[in-house]
Amino acid sequence: MSTLALELVLRKIHDLPSLPIVVMELLGSIGKEDVNIEELSEKISRDQALTAKTLRLANSSFYGMQRKVTTINEAIAILGFHCIYNLAATASLVGSFTKIEHSNFNLRPFWRHSIATAVCARVLASQLRIDAEHAYTAGLLHDIGRVVLATQFPQDYEAVMDFRATHDSRLIEAENAVLGIDHAAVGQALAVHWKFPESIQQAVAFHHSAEVHQIGSMASLIHIADAIAHALDLSMDEDDLVPPICLGAWNRLKLDQNAFLQVFQEAEQQFKGACQVLPA
Amino acid sequence: MTSSYQPLSLSQAVPGMVLSEDLHDAQGNILLPYGSTLTDAILRSLQRRGVKMLSVVADASPVIDQAAQRDYHRARLARLFRKCNDDQGCRVLRNLMTQYRLGEKS
């Protein structure tokens, strides 16, 4: 089996189309005080398809609106800027990777898992008083390296999926066995190329690391959110598998049993609403 | 607020249950839209197409067999945590999840 050279992967990454502007700006606005909300909502509004998807999400039963919102500005006024921005970013990201030509790679469980991890990260973050919307974005992007591998190297990635099914291994083990590189390393390269904030780069690069607790609070949080998303069976993938968990990262959360049970419940509830972004 | 939904294996689904979300095949094509009511014919067709899991509206369905539901969760937990024996952190999560799904320690 031939392995992929990191150099080749990097060249492919540089050939990828840049992220939709709205996502770039969301990432750029993380942790900043002086965000120009008017300008950004104007940018969302100019994209008809994106506006429609965002409003559909905002009007989903999850947010419990009294009446239908019809404009991005109205949605921001009611639900808040960061909430609407996350909805737009999710819709936009999912929209840019929906179909992979000549491949059996199924994006649907992938996005279900990404959204599940994002929701778990947001719920955990709010328990820990970490920026919840920032955690959502990190969770949404944590496996983005898999999309790069599946879209840019479809045949190689099918061999990975076959290996995983045959050996019932973890996906990351199958990637390393077949390709000699894994989605965390590829995701890290992409995160650097797309200039993700440092904390999100770390979460993408180290969410499978056994020593993730030494990296940082966001990487640790995403590591746990990923495991909980698998354990809640939200991807609806028959062969889903809960990964090993870094105890240091787990203990770092300092949550008791009841807090975890509450996290599971809230995450399951929020997931249902968040998933309406997926194409029918 | 959304009505509660219930993931099921296909073998547990019975006619009269209502899908709580769109049902897709392995390629991501839509098989049945959410809100569809399951019938015998539909269930047989889903079986032929290799569908293994689906999600139904809990309170719009005929009473879901509590024992069957617990069996389903028990089997899924065993499947999801099948590689967890050597990992302490994973066992901690398994205990919590067992408590959450079944109200008992694993």
Interface residues (C-beta under 8 A of the other chain):
Chain A: S61 F62 G64 N104 N106 L107 R108 D168 R170 A227 I228 H230 A231 L232 D233 M236 E238 D240 L241 V242 P243 P244 I245 C246 L247 A249 W250 Q257 F260 L261 F264 Q265 Q269 K272 G273 C275 A280
Chain B: M1 T2 Y5 P7 E21 D22 H24 A26 Q27 G28 I30 P33 K52 M53 S55 R76 R79 L80 F81 R82 K83 C84 D87 Q88 G89 C90 V92 L93 R94 L96 M97 Q99 Y100
